[in-house]
């Protein structure tokens, strides 16, 4: 039992080598058992490496922009997600067959998921009615577009952005709000639920 624990500790160590593995399984094992043990632990090592590579490619960060369109008097919202993050997310959110690259229904479902988890409220807690107007893949990113009519009086905003934060605690969502000549940056991370902007100053 102690020999097995030592072997597992070596497998998790960055200094582990094939020579260590042969040495660890040398005592008390038949040739066939040694081969099976070697193959098993080599496979385990490969799986750990593949998982590390997959995690490295996930950004776990999204950027959104809220901007007033003076011509149409609407607030336009644009969400940008890493396509690689979206690819992994849809398989966790929906099913393993979800394919954001090739399936329109997956793209639509993911856009709807984002829209449900993003909200803008006036200072008095009145929710703005956001409309999902589109989505698209552009290079290495997946974009989701929303809009709403600008309220007559806009003294401040409350913003909620929980997309992907319900499946990845490390997810960070940044929202840049451009109003008149100022830009306010809101960062949603850890347990942050609601952030406020005051336009009255």
Backbone as a ProteinNet text record, in pm:
[ID]
protein_1_A
[PRIMARY]
XXXXXXXXXXXXXXXXXXXXXXXXXXXXXXXXXXXXXXXXXXXXXXXXXXXXXXXXXXXXXXXXXXXXXXXXXXXXXXXXXXXXXXXXXXXXXXXXXXXXXXXXXXXXXXXXXXXXXXXXXXXXXXXXXXXXXXXXXXXXXXXXXXXXXXXXXXXXXXXXXXXXXXXXXXXXXXXXXXXXXXXXXXXXXXXXXXXXXXXXX
[TERTIARY]
83.2	0	86.4	192.4	282.4	354	393.1	460.8	369	239.1	141.5	126.2	119.7	107.2	228.2	348.3	469.9	466.4	417.4	410.8	313.9	198.4	101.6	158.8	234.5	296	394.9	470.3	566.5	494.6	378	303.8	255.7	221.3	171.6	284.6	408.3	522.5	576.3	620.2	674.6	808.8	875.5	1006.5	996.4	874.4	854.3	907.9	973.2	1028.9	992.7	1014.3	989	1077	1200	1290.7	1232.8	1170.6	1106.6	994.5	918.8	807	855.9	957.7	1011.9	1060.7	1125	1178.9	1066.7	957.4	846.6	771.7	764	685	770.5	900.8	994.6	971	943.2	937.3	806.6	819.5	705.1	603.5	634.3	538.7	591.1	498.3	536.2	559.3	621.2	649.4	521.5	418.6	291.9	226.8	231	169.8	243.9	378.1	457.2	417.3	398.6	361.6	226.1	128.9	-4.8	-0.8	77.5	89.8	153.1	258.3	326.8	232.9	158.7	65.4	-42.9	-91.9	-196.8	-152	-33	14.6	62.5	110.6	145.3	20	-89.9	-216.1	-267.1	-255.8	-297.8	-218.3	-87.1	-0.9	-39.3	-71.7	-112.4	-242.8	-338.1	-466.8	-448.9	-359	-331.2	-274.7	-184	-122.6	-226	-313.2	-416.9	-511.6	-546.7	-636.5	-572	-441.7	-369.5	-366.4	-346.5	-343.7	-480	-587.3	-723.5	-754.5	-715	-739.8	-663.3	-541.4	-458.4	-521.9	-599.6	-660.2	-789.8	-845.7	-968	-934.1	-995.6	-967	-1043.8	-1167.8	-1256.9	-1271.7	-1289.7	-1312.2	-1394.8	-1486.3	-1569.2	-1570.8	-1589.9	-1595.5	-1726.5	-1795.1	-1920.1	-1909.5	-1986.7	-1987.5	-2131.9	-2162	-2293.3	-2272.2	-2341	-2316.2	-2446.6	-2459.9	-2579.2	-2565.9	-2664.9	-2673.2	-2763.7	-2701.3	-2775.6	-2879.5	-2848.6	-2937.5	-3069.4	-3059.8	-3181	-3231.7	-3155.9	-3189.4	-3203.1	-3113.7	-3114.5	-2980.1	-2984.6	-2862.2	-2828.3	-2710.7	-2667.6	-2567.6	-2591	-2506.6	-2441.2	-2309.9	-2233.3	-2152.1	-2171	-2096.2	-1998.1	-1873.9	-1773.4	-1716.9	-1728.5	-1677	-1570.2	-1473.2	-1377.5	-1453.5	-1432.7	-1501.8	-1464.7	-1340.2	-1296.1	-1372.1	-1392.4	-1470.5	-1614.3	-1672.1	-1810.7	-1825.7	-1725.2	-1727.1	-1737.6	-1658.7	-1662.2	-1789.8	-1831.4	-1947.2	-2075.5	-2098.5	-2224.3	-2236	-2121.6	-2125.7	-2157.7	-2122.1	-2158.7	-2301.1	-2341.7	-2474	-2585.8	-2560.8	-2665	-2638.6	-2556.8	-2520.5	-2389.6	-2332.7	-2202	-2206	-2326.2	-2338.8	-2353.3	-2358.1	-2371.5	-2247.2	-2267.4	-2156.3	-2179.5	-2109.7	-2130.5	-2068.8	-1978.5	-1915.3	-2009.7	-2082.3	-2157.3	-2308.8	-2359.1	-2503	-2567.8	-2660.5	-2732.2	-2810.1	-2869.8	-2947.9	-2861.3	-2734.2	-2643.8	-2607.5	-2582.3	-2550	-2668.1	-2786.7	-2907.3	-2928.3	-2908.1	-2927.1	-2825.6	-2701.1	-2598.8	-2627.1	-2669.3	-2704.4	-2819.9	-2918	-3030.1	-2986.2	-2893.9	-2838.8	-2770.3	-2690.1	-2621.1	-2722.5	-2824.4	-2925.8	-3000.1	-3023.2	-3095.2	-3012.6	-2881.2	-2793.4	-2730.1	-2776.9	-2730.4	-2849.9	-2835.2	-2946.8	-2900.2	-2982	-2956.5	-3080.4	-3057.6	-3166.7	-3140.9	-3248.9	-3235.4	-3203	-3170	-3130.8	-3241.5	-3369	-3481.5	-3517.2	-3425.2	-3440.8	-3536.6	-3582.4	-3667.4	-3581.1	-3620.7	-3542.9	-3567.9	-3460.9	-3476.3	-3509.1	-3598.2	-3641.8	-3540.5	-3449.2	-3345.3	-3394.9	-3365.7	-3404.1	-3279.7	-3285.8	-3176.7	-3192.2	-3096.8	-3110.7	-3021	-2926.7	-2843.6	-2722.7	-2652.1	-2530.2	-2451.2	-2322.1	-2238.4	-2102.3	-2037.2	-1898.3	-1811.9	-1712.2	-1620.1	-1478	-1411.1	-1276.8	-1276.4	-1204.3	-1192.2	-1290	-1393.8	-1488	-1632.9	-1716.6	-1861.1	-1924.9	-2003.1	-2064.7	-2215.5	-2266	-2410	-2450.1	-2561	-2602.4	-2740.7	-2753.9	-2881.2	-2900.8	-3024.4	-3051.3	-3176.4	-3189.9	-3308.6	-3325	-3446.7	-3472.6	-3417.7	-3351.2	-3294.6	-3407.9	-3404.1	-3505.7	-3496.2	-3608	-3608.9	-3513	-3515.4	-3423	-3331.1	-3202.2	-3105.7	-3001.2	-3036.6	-2944.4	-2838.6	-2865.3	-2769.6	-2816.3	-2727.7	-2759.3	-2707.7	-2777.8	-2730.1	-2714.1	-2600.7	-2571.6	-2545.2	-2598.9	-2575.6	-2522	-2414.8	-2359.3	-2305.6	-2390.4	-2355.6	-2327.7	-2317.8	-2292.4	-2161.4	-2169.1	-2057.3	-2008.5	-2049	-2004.9	-2075.9	-2186.2	-2257	-2192.9	-2099.5	-2030.2	-1880.8	-1823.8	-1680.3	-1665.1	-1619.1	-1600.1	-1491.9	-1396.5	-1286.6	-1327.2	-1448.8	-1493.7	-1498.3	-1442.8	-1446.6	-1517.3	-1618.8	-1692.6	-1670.8	-1621	-1595.7	-1697.3	-1757.3	-1856.8	-1810.4	-1793.4	-1759	-1885.3	-1921.6	-2042.9	-2001.4	-2032.5	-1997.2	-2122.9	-2116.2	-2230.4	-2178	-2228.4	-2174.9	-2025.6	-1942.5	-1798.6	-1722.8	-1794.9	-1729.2	-1746.2	-1649	-1654.6	-1637.2	-1733.3	-1726.9	-1702	-1603.6	-1569.6	-1613.9	-1692.5	-1741.1	-1679.9	-1630.5	-1567.5	-1639.7	-1694.7	-1767.3	-1677.2	-1641.8	-1555.3	-1590	-1542.1	-1569.5	-1720.7	-1764.8	-1907	-1982	-1923.9	-1989.6	-2116.5	-2228.1	-2356.1	-2406	-2399.3	-2453.5	-2351.4	-2331.3	-2243.8	-2321.7	-2289.2	-2366.8	-2284.5	-2355.2	-2295.5	-2385.9	-2323.6	-2398.2	-2365.1	-2466.4	-2444	-2475.8	-2514.3	-2559.1	-2445.6	-2322.4	-2208.3	-2168.1
-121.1	0	125.7	126.4	241	260.1	146.6	156.8	218.8	184.3	239.8	389.5	433.1	575.5	652.5	595.4	660.8	675.3	570.5	574.4	682	696.2	799.3	938.2	955.7	1085.2	1123.2	1026.4	1053.9	1095	1030.3	1062.9	1207.4	1259.2	1395.3	1497.3	1452	1542.4	1580.4	1706.3	1752.5	1686.3	1628.6	1567.3	1419.2	1366	1224.2	1189	1071.6	1026.3	881.4	833.4	693.2	602.4	644.6	564.7	547.3	653	645	541.6	540.7	448.1	304.3	272.7	138	96.2	188.6	158.6	133.3	212.4	201.5	70.2	14.6	-107.3	-231.9	-218.5	-329.2	-441.5	-404.8	-505.1	-584	-719.3	-807.2	-816.1	-776.7	-783.2	-871	-944.8	-1026.8	-937.1	-990.5	-912	-856.9	-941.8	-898.8	-788.1	-805.5	-705.2	-573.2	-581.3	-460.3	-382.8	-457.3	-393.1	-325.2	-396.8	-339.5	-216.2	-224.9	-111.1	8.1	-19.9	85.9	155.1	75.1	132.5	214.7	165.3	235.9	372	375.9	503.1	598.7	543.7	629.8	696.4	620.5	674.5	783.2	757.8	856.2	985.7	971	1087.9	1167.3	1096.4	1162.5	1238.7	1178.2	1244.1	1371.1	1367.4	1486.9	1598.1	1559.6	1658	1719.3	1635.3	1683.9	1779.1	1746	1832.1	1967.5	1965.4	2091	2177.5	2115.7	2189.8	2250.7	2172.9	2222.9	2341.2	2331.7	2442	2567.1	2545.7	2659.6	2738	2670	2736.2	2807.8	2779.9	2846.1	2980.5	3084.8	3219.8	3250.9	3203.3	3228	3378.5	3454	3598.1	3645.4	3736.8	3792.9	3944.4	4011.8	4158.4	4202.6	4294.6	4348.3	4500.3	4556.4	4701.7	4748.7	4850.6	4914.2	5057.5	5095.1	5227.4	5288.6	5418.1	5488.4	5523.9	5482.2	5521.2	5645.4	5760.5	5886.9	5893.4	5832.2	5839.8	5767	5647.7	5567.8	5578.8	5650.2	5664.9	5529.1	5438.6	5305.5	5277	5192.3	5140.4	5009.9	5004.2	4885	4806.9	4678.3	4592.3	4486.6	4473.8	4373.7	4289.6	4158.7	4067	3987.5	3982.1	3904.7	3794.3	3670.2	3554.2	3484.7	3426.4	3341.4	3222.7	3194	3082.9	2951.2	2941.5	2819.3	2801.3	2911.6	2904.2	2864	2926.3	2896.1	2749.9	2697.5	2558.1	2463.8	2490	2405.7	2430.3	2555.3	2591	2523	2521.5	2465.5	2316.3	2247.8	2105.3	2082.3	2176.9	2167.6	2215.8	2318.4	2377.8	2294.8	2238.8	2169.1	2017.6	1972.1	1830.1	1814.7	1695.9	1672.5	1681.7	1675.4	1686.5	1829.8	1925.3	2066	2112.1	2180.2	2222.9	2366.9	2458.9	2601	2640.6	2559.6	2589.6	2561	2451.3	2403	2401.3	2407.7	2393.1	2526.8	2567.6	2692.9	2689.8	2572.3	2564.1	2582.4	2537.8	2556.8	2703.6	2771.2	2913.6	2993	2959.8	3029.1	3005.2	2881.4	2846.8	2919	2927.8	2995	3145.8	3204.3	3346.9	3373.3	3284.2	3297.8	3284.5	3193.1	3174.7	3303.1	3364.6	3489.2	3599.3	3612.4	3716.5	3701.9	3578.1	3554.7	3593.8	3594.2	3619.2	3758.2	3842.1	3981	4072.3	4168.6	4259.9	4400.1	4497.3	4638.2	4694	4764.6	4821.9	4970.4	5046.7	5187	5198.7	5318.3	5339.4	5299.9	5305.3	5269.3	5120.8	5041	4895.3	4852.2	4947.6	4911.7	4847.1	4726.8	4654.1	4710.4	4725.7	4765.4	4641.5	4657.5	4545.3	4524	4430.5	4404.8	4307.8	4339.1	4252.8	4187.2	4056.8	3984.2	4004	4072.6	4106.5	4023.2	3947.4	3865.3	3805.9	3724.2	3659.5	3612.4	3595.6	3552	3504.4	3422.9	3384.8	3474	3534.6	3620.7	3583.1	3507.3	3462	3372	3411.8	3331.1	3375.1	3449.1	3500.8	3471.7	3463.2	3451	3577.2	3644.5	3771.6	3753.6	3823.4	3828.1	3975.3	4010.2	4150.7	4170	4275.3	4313	4464	4508.1	4651.2	4681.2	4807.1	4851.8	5001.8	5049	5192.2	5265.5	5374.6	5453.3	5517.8	5503.3	5569.8	5721.4	5789.9	5936	6000.4	5951	6000.7	5886.2	5911.4	5806.2	5861.1	5856.5	5907.2	5806.6	5679.6	5575.5	5439.8	5343.8	5207.7	5106.5	4994.8	4878.3	4767	4697.8	4597	4461.9	4357.6	4219.1	4141.8	4066.9	3986.3	3854.5	3752.1	3622.9	3513.2	3547.4	3445	3371.8	3241	3147.6	3144.4	3239.2	3240.4	3133.7	3079.4	2972	2835.9	2828.8	2701.2	2710.5	2831.8	2851.4	2963.4	2929.9	3032.3	3132.6	3088.1	3175.8	3273	3257.9	3343.7	3490.5	3577.2	3722.1	3790	3867.9	3941.8	4091.2	4155.9	4300.1	4371.4	4476.3	4553.8	4698.8	4749.2	4889.6	4964	5063.5	5142.1	5280.5	5311.1	5441	5527.3	5636.8	5728	5869.9	5942.7	6075	6060	6130.7	6122.6	6039.9	5971.6	5894.4	5744.4	5668.3	5522.2	5468.9	5390.8	5327.9	5177.8	5125.7	4983.9	4909.4	4804.9	4720.4	4581.4	4526.3	4394.3	4298.8	4193.4	4092.4	3971.8	3948.8	3836.7	3788.3	3669.2	3609.9	3608.7	3672.8	3668.4	3797.5	3882.1	4008.1	3979.4	4036.8	4012.7	4135.2	4253.5	4376.1	4488.7	4567.4	4683.9	4806	4921.5	5043.5	5150.4	5231.4	5348.9	5467.9	5577.8	5698	5804.8	5848.1	5948.9	6089.9	6103.1	6234.7	6332	6282	6369.8	6451.4
0	0	0	84.6	89.7	-42.7	-106.8	-237	-340.6	-335.1	-429.3	-408.6	-279.3	-250.6	-299.4	-282.2	-329.5	-480.8	-550.2	-695.9	-742.2	-673.2	-709.8	-687.1	-577.7	-550.4	-658.7	-709.3	-815.9	-943.7	-969.3	-1090.9	-1090.4	-973.6	-964	-955.8	-942.4	-929.7	-1065.8	-1083.6	-1210.8	-1240.5	-1136.8	-1158.1	-1189.4	-1201.9	-1230.3	-1369.5	-1377.8	-1504.8	-1529	-1651.5	-1684.9	-1599.4	-1574	-1490.8	-1350.8	-1297.3	-1166.7	-1168.1	-1277.9	-1289.2	-1288.7	-1369.5	-1372.2	-1233.7	-1164	-1031.7	-932.8	-945.7	-851.6	-864.3	-986.8	-1007.6	-1013.5	-987.4	-1004.1	-904.3	-778	-672	-674	-671.3	-647.9	-758.9	-884.2	-993.4	-1105.7	-1168.4	-1282.8	-1403.4	-1507.5	-1627.1	-1688.4	-1697.9	-1757.4	-1675.3	-1542.8	-1455.9	-1464.7	-1478	-1492.3	-1618.1	-1727.8	-1854	-1841.1	-1779	-1762.4	-1673.2	-1565.4	-1474.4	-1544.6	-1621.7	-1695.7	-1792.7	-1870	-1967.5	-1898.6	-1785.3	-1713.5	-1664.5	-1606.5	-1552.9	-1661.8	-1772	-1885	-1940.8	-1949.7	-1998.6	-1904.3	-1774.2	-1675.3	-1689.4	-1712.3	-1729.4	-1853.7	-1962.3	-2086.6	-2066.4	-1994.1	-1969	-1886.4	-1788	-1708.9	-1796.1	-1887.1	-1976.4	-2069.9	-2126	-2218.9	-2147.9	-2022.9	-1947.1	-1919.9	-1889.5	-1864.4	-1989.2	-2106.2	-2232.3	-2262.1	-2238.9	-2263.5	-2174	-2045.4	-1952.8	-1995.1	-2049	-2088.6	-2202.5	-2288.6	-2403.3	-2367.7	-2249.6	-2208.1	-2143.2	-2194.5	-2146.7	-2018.7	-2012.3	-1899	-1870.4	-1976.5	-1963.7	-2083.4	-2057.3	-2164	-2150.4	-2263	-2264.2	-2329.3	-2262.2	-2316.8	-2326.1	-2417.5	-2435.7	-2445.3	-2367.2	-2370.8	-2417.4	-2526.2	-2585.4	-2634.5	-2615	-2660.4	-2807.9	-2885.7	-3026.3	-3032.5	-3053.5	-3051.9	-3163.6	-3275.8	-3391.7	-3366.8	-3304.8	-3281.4	-3137.8	-3052.1	-2910.8	-2841.6	-2874.6	-2813.6	-2748.1	-2647.6	-2587.2	-2659.4	-2718.3	-2791.1	-2706.1	-2693.3	-2610.2	-2696.9	-2682.7	-2757.7	-2660.4	-2663.3	-2578	-2663.6	-2620.6	-2693.5	-2603.9	-2651.4	-2580	-2663.9	-2596.5	-2666.2	-2724.8	-2852.2	-2915.9	-2849.5	-2803.7	-2736.1	-2604.4	-2531.1	-2407.6	-2437.9	-2539.6	-2576.2	-2617.5	-2686.5	-2730.6	-2611.2	-2507.7	-2388	-2307.4	-2302.4	-2221.2	-2269.5	-2400.6	-2451.6	-2421.6	-2414.5	-2383.1	-2236.3	-2150.6	-2009.2	-1985.4	-2059.3	-2038.3	-2100.4	-2217.4	-2291.5	-2296	-2388.4	-2394.8	-2470.3	-2465.9	-2527.1	-2679.3	-2736.8	-2881.9	-2929.6	-2836.4	-2874.2	-2950	-3060.9	-3146.9	-3190	-3125.1	-3154.5	-3287.4	-3339.9	-3469	-3585.3	-3577.8	-3695.1	-3679.1	-3556.4	-3534.9	-3499.3	-3584.2	-3562	-3430.7	-3398.7	-3275.7	-3150.9	-3158.5	-3045.7	-3031	-3142.2	-3138.5	-3081.6	-3126.1	-3078.9	-2929.9	-2886.8	-2745.6	-2657.8	-2703.7	-2624.5	-2616.4	-2728.1	-2728.1	-2630.9	-2630.2	-2538	-2393.1	-2369.2	-2234.1	-2186.3	-2273.4	-2238.3	-2208.7	-2294.2	-2276.9	-2144.5	-2102.1	-1976.7	-1854.7	-1870	-1754.9	-1756.3	-1846.6	-1850.3	-1831.3	-1743	-1719.1	-1687.8	-1726.9	-1695.8	-1627.3	-1517.5	-1439.4	-1417.9	-1407.5	-1372.8	-1223.1	-1180.3	-1040.9	-943.4	-989.7	-902.5	-913.2	-971.7	-985.3	-1097.3	-1178.5	-1292.3	-1400.7	-1441.3	-1542.1	-1681.3	-1759.9	-1899.6	-1981.8	-2076.3	-2160.6	-2273.5	-2255.6	-2355.4	-2461	-2586.4	-2698.3	-2757.3	-2774	-2839.7	-2989.9	-3051.8	-3193.6	-3285.5	-3228.8	-3316.8	-3247.2	-3323	-3274.7	-3396.2	-3378	-3489	-3440.1	-3524.4	-3502.1	-3589.3	-3527.6	-3600.5	-3558.9	-3642.7	-3610.2	-3488.8	-3384.4	-3263.1	-3154	-3194.5	-3095.8	-3134.2	-3031.1	-3051.2	-2994.8	-3079.1	-3041.1	-3019.4	-2918.3	-2891.4	-2885.2	-2955.6	-2964.3	-2903.1	-2820.9	-2762.7	-2776.1	-2755.1	-2756.2	-2675.2	-2637.3	-2564.6	-2585	-2571.1	-2583.7	-2461.4	-2485.8	-2375.2	-2295.2	-2163.2	-2079.4	-2094.1	-2072.6	-2084.6	-1985.4	-1862.6	-1761.2	-1720.6	-1727.2	-1697.4	-1599.8	-1470.8	-1370.4	-1330	-1359	-1323.4	-1372.8	-1365	-1409.7	-1308.6	-1301.9	-1229.7	-1333.2	-1329.8	-1432	-1366.4	-1428.7	-1386.5	-1506	-1485.6	-1594.6	-1537	-1541.4	-1482.6	-1585	-1712.5	-1815.1	-1787.4	-1786.7	-1764.8	-1620.1	-1539.6	-1400.6	-1318.3	-1372	-1302.7	-1327.6	-1424.3	-1447.1	-1417.5	-1424.3	-1394.6	-1292.4	-1174.4	-1071.1	-1113.3	-1196.3	-1239.1	-1350.5	-1402.6	-1511.6	-1469.4	-1553.6	-1530.1	-1646.8	-1618	-1720.3	-1700.9	-1805.2	-1800.6	-1889.1	-1835.9	-1911.4	-1918.1	-2040	-2061.8	-2104.3	-2026	-2054	-2101.1	-2228.3	-2285.6	-2290.2	-2218.5	-2212.3	-2224	-2324	-2356.7	-2385.7	-2312	-2339.1	-2235.7	-2149.4	-2043.9	-2065.3	-2017.1	-2022	-1880.4	-1835.7	-1704.5	-1723.3	-1653.3	-1664.4	-1539.2	-1560.5	-1451.4	-1466.4	-1358.3	-1363.1	-1269	-1328.1	-1250.6	-1229.2	-1104	-1071	-931.1	-896.2	-765	-738.6	-630.4	-593.6	-626.7	-710.8	-748.1	-827.5	-784.5	-850.8	-926.7	-862.6	-921.6	-905.1	-1014.6	-1008.1	-1057.2	-999.5	-1026.4	-1096.8	-1175.8	-1239	-1209	-1166.3	-1135	-1240.3	-1319.5	-1423.9	-1376.2	-1250.8	-1201.9	-1174.7	-1166.4	-1135.4	-1258.4
[MASK]
+++++++++++++++++++++++++++++++++++++++++++++++++++++++++++++++++++++++++++++++++++++++++++++++++++++++++++++++++++++++++++++++++++++++++++++++++++++++++++++++++++++++++++++++++++++++++++++++++++++++++

